[in-house]
Amino acid sequence: MIGLLICSSNVYSFSTDATGVAQIRSRNIKLAKKDAINDALLSAIKQYYYSIAPVEKITIPKITNKYLKYVKKFVVLSDRVDEGNRKYIVNLQVTVDTIGLSDASEYTSQQTNSAVFSIEGIDYMLIGREVSEQIIIDQLKKKNFLLLDQDYFEYATRDDDNNVKKILKKFKDHNANFYFNLNADLKFDDFTNKDSKCELILTTSVYNKISEKTVLRVNTDSQLGDTVSCVEDVLAKGMVKTLDYIRSNVVRLDTIENVSHKLNIIMLNFTNMVTVNNLLNSLKDRKYISDFNIKSFAQKEVTIEVTAFINETDMVERLSLLLDDNTNIYIDDSEVIVNFNNN
């Protein structure tokens, strides 16, 4: 999911190469290929946001499948199964629609930081890799750390045997802001003791892009009950303690308010109300507005009050991209005018 090999853009689109990786489960290569393509498409969308973030000073959203509607087209450049027949890897050239992706209203209302991680010390015969990693991922998400291309990062560093120097070199070429190197030291009491418990000493080294490091060590324990549940519980507790400290003292978040305001749009000489409704729903779907209300209606003129996330000038620009050249769009006395008859 990393790899900005070729990148180009224009007013309407952004094109880039992106790699996707997916695990092959139950020898289902067809499903793995589909998942890998999906992974690459989401990666391309992330690359777009990362390309504009320094200039636009925006918060990068959590990229989910809902963003796939902004993919205009893609071409498979190469695909293969890795040597161990465990993962499917695909490289795509992807073009995305920048009209919807470039608006502040699509961004999350609370700031996030992107991250990747690795963990040592967990006995995967005792608790599965996917289970332990999901616990870590869940806790990172709760603290607004967006896991960025984690599968590909694991794939790229799988032969490094937790060699931090080697991993850090690959992290510097990765899009994520932070790397969490986790080391778990698990201890168990005598199983015959009714009050027996398991204990975790979790050591976390947090690196940023300039290799500054913060090291945290926390202790957690849990009633043994059964071994697997105990390990799951202490790992979750260890992550909570660690991330609480990190968010309070190391990587703080600024609050971002998603400011909205009322704006009037007057539409003139439209064919019918279906045209008006389709345009308003398109604005809503693209998150330029959150709601709308018809204030007045005549045969060829309708005034709509919208709750907008963009100002009048930006609204004119976005409407111009959504409508054809025969539509006249302008601002008059702080109201946006859309005249469908430009004769």
N, C-alpha and C positions, 0 to 999 in steps of 0.2 A: 504494500500500500504506500510505498514511498517511491520517489523517483520523478523529479521534475526534469525530464529529458528534453522535451520540446514544449515550449509554452508560447502561446500567442493569444491576442484578444482584439476585439473591436468593440464598438458601442453595444452590440447585441450579444456577443458570445465570447467565451474563453475556452481555449483548447489546450490540452496538456496530455502527457503520457502518465499513466498510473498503473501500478501493480497491485493485484489482489491475490490473497492467499486464503484457502479454505481447507479444513481437515476433511479427509476422505473417511466417511463412516460407513460401515457395513459394505465396503467395496462399491459404494454408489458413486461412481465417477461423474455421472451426469449431474447429480445433485451438487456435488462438490464444485463442478465447473460453474454452475449457476450461482452458487454462493460466492465463488471467487470473483466472478464478473460483478456481482452486486457490491462486493468489497472494494473493487477497483473504482467503480462508479462513485461510491461515497468518498473514496480517497481523492478523486478528481475535484469533487465539490469542496472538500477541505482545502485542497491546494489553492482553489480560487480565493477562499476567505483569507488564507494566510498570505496571499499575494497582495491583497488590498488592506490588510489589517494595519501595517505600519503607517500607511498614508492616510487612511480613513479614520484611524484610531478607534476601531470598533472592537467589540467583544465577540469572539468567535463562538458560534452556537454549538450545541451538541448536535452533531449530524446524525439524523436517523433516516429511515427509509422514506419519510414524507418528502425529503428533498430530492428524491429520484425523479419527481415530476419535472425538475429543471434540467434534466439531461436531454439535449436535443438529438444527439446521435453518438454512436461509438463504433470503433473498428477494432477487431482483435488483431493485435500485432504478432503475438506469440502466446502459446500456452503449453504447459507440460506438467507431468507428475514428477514429484521429487524422487530421489533414488530409493528412499525407503517406502515408497508407495503410500505415504501418510498424508501428503498435502498436494493440493492442486494449485498451480501458480499460473496466473494469466496476466499479460501485459496489454493494455488497451490504449488507444488514442481516443480521448473523450472530449466532446464539445458540450458546454453547458450554457444555459440561458442566464445571462447576467442581469436581466431586468428585475426578476424577482429576487435573485440572490444578493443584490447589492444594496438592499434597503435595511436601514437600522431596525425597522420593526420586525425583521426576521431574526434578530439576534436575541439571545436569552436576556431576561430582565436582571439576572444576576451574573456577575463575572465568573468565568471559569479559567482554569489553567490546564494546559495539556500535559500529559504525563505518560511514561512507560515504566515498567518495573520488572525485576527479576527476584526470585526467592530461592534460598537454599535452606536445607535443614529439615524439610518436611519429608517424612517417609511416605512415599506414594503407594506403598503396599498397605499402609494404614488408612490414609485418607487420599482419595484420588486427586490427581493434578488439577483436573477441571474444577472440582469442588473447592479446593484450597484457593485457586486463582480467582474463582467467582466471589469468594468471601472478600478477598483483597479488592477486587474490582468494585463490588457493591459499596464498600466503605469509602473508597476513593471518590466514587460518584456522589455519595452523600455529602462530601466535603468539597464538591464542585471541582474535582480534578477529572477532566475529560481524558479517557484512555484513547490515545491517538496511535493507530496502526500497531497495536500491541502484538497481534498475531505475527505480523511481518517482522517486528523487532525481535520477537522470540526466535523466529526462523533465522534471522540474520546473525544472531548471537549464540545459536545452539551449540556450536563447536568451540566456544570460548572458555568453557569450563569455569565460569564465574571469574575469569581474569578481568579485573576491573579496568585495567589500562586498555585492553582490547575493546571492551564493551563501551567505554567512554569515547573512544575514537568513532565508533559507529553511532553512538548517541549524538555526537556533534553534527553528524550528517543527517540526523533524523529531524522531523518537524516538531517533535514534542519539546516543551519548555523545561520539563524536569524528569529526572531519572531517579527512581526509588530502588536502591539495592537493599533487599531484606534478607536477614539471616535469623532463622528460628532455632532456638535451643529448647527442646521439649524434655520435661522430666515427669516421671510418674511415681506415685507412692505405691506401697505394697497393696496389691489388689485385695488382700484379705481384710484390710482395715475398712470398716464401714464408713469411716470419715475420710477415706482416701481421696486424693485429688490429683489433677495434672497441673503442671506449671509451665508457663512459656516465658522465656526471656527473648524478646524480639528486639534485635539491633537493626536500626534503619539508617542508612547513609543516603542523604538527599543531595543530588548534584544538579546544578544549573548549567547553562551553556558555556560559562567560562570556568567550569570545573570547581567552583566554590562548593564546599561540602559541609553539611550539617549532620552530625551523628547523634542519634537518640537511642537510648536503651530503656525499655519498659518491661516491667514484670506483671504478669496476670496469672490468675489461677481459677480453677473451676472444679466442682465436685465431679468425681470420676464417672459415676453412673455407668456408662459404657464408653470405651476408649475413643471411638470416632466422634461422638457428640462432644466429648470433653475437649478434644483437639479443635474441633470447629468453634467451640465457644471461646477458648482462650485466644485463638487466632483473631477472631472478630474483636474481642476485647482489646487485644494488643494493637490492632489497627486503629481502633477508636481512640485510644490513649495517644498513640503516635500522631495521628492526624489532627486531633484537638490541639496538641502543642504546636504543630507545624502551622496551622491556620492562625493561631493566636500570636505566634512569635517569629515565624520564619517567612511564610508566604501568605501575607494578609490579602484580603479581598476588599476592594472598594465597592460601595453600593452604587448601583447604576439604576436610575429611575427611567422607566419607559414612559416618557412624557407624551400625552395625547392632548389634542385641542379640537375645538369645534370649527368647522370650515363649511362654507356654502358653495355648492356646485350648481350652476344654472345650466340646464341643457335646452338647446333650441333646435327647432326644425328636425326633430328625430322622426324616424319612420313610424315607430310604434313603441309602446312601453316595454316590449320585450328587449328592444335594443338598449334602453336605459337600464333595465334590470340586469342584463348580461354584463354591461360595463361595470355597474356597481358591484356585482358579485365577483367580477374579475379583480377589482380593486381590493375587495375583502379577502379573496383567496390568496392574493399576493401580499397581504398584511399591510397594505398602504393605509387601510382604514379598518376599524374594528366593528363599526356599526353605521347605519344610515337611516334617515327619517325624512319622508317627503313632507315638505312644509307647504307647498302650493303646487297646483296643477292646472294647466290650461291645455288647449288642443295641441299646441306646438311648443309649449314651454313648461318646464318643471323645475322647481327649486328643491334641492336636496341638502339637508344638513347632515354632514358626515363627521364621525369622530376619527380624526386623522392622526397619523404618526409622522407625517411629513408636512412641510410648509407649502404655501401656495405655489411658489416657484417650482419646487420639486414635483408638486402634483401636476402642473402643466407639462413638465418634462416627461413624467411617467405616462400621462394620458396620450401625449404625442407619440410615444412608442407603441402604445396599445391600439391607436386608431390610425386610419389611413390619412394620406396627405390632403384629402379633400375636406377634412374637418379643421375648422378654425378654433384654436384654443388659446385663451389669453386671460389676463387678470383685469378686472374692472372693480374698483372700490373694494379691494380685498376679497372679492368673490371670483371664483374660477368659472369662466364662461366656456361652454362647449357648444359650438355652433356646427351642426352636422351638414348644413347647407352653406358652402363657401362660395356662392356665386355673387 
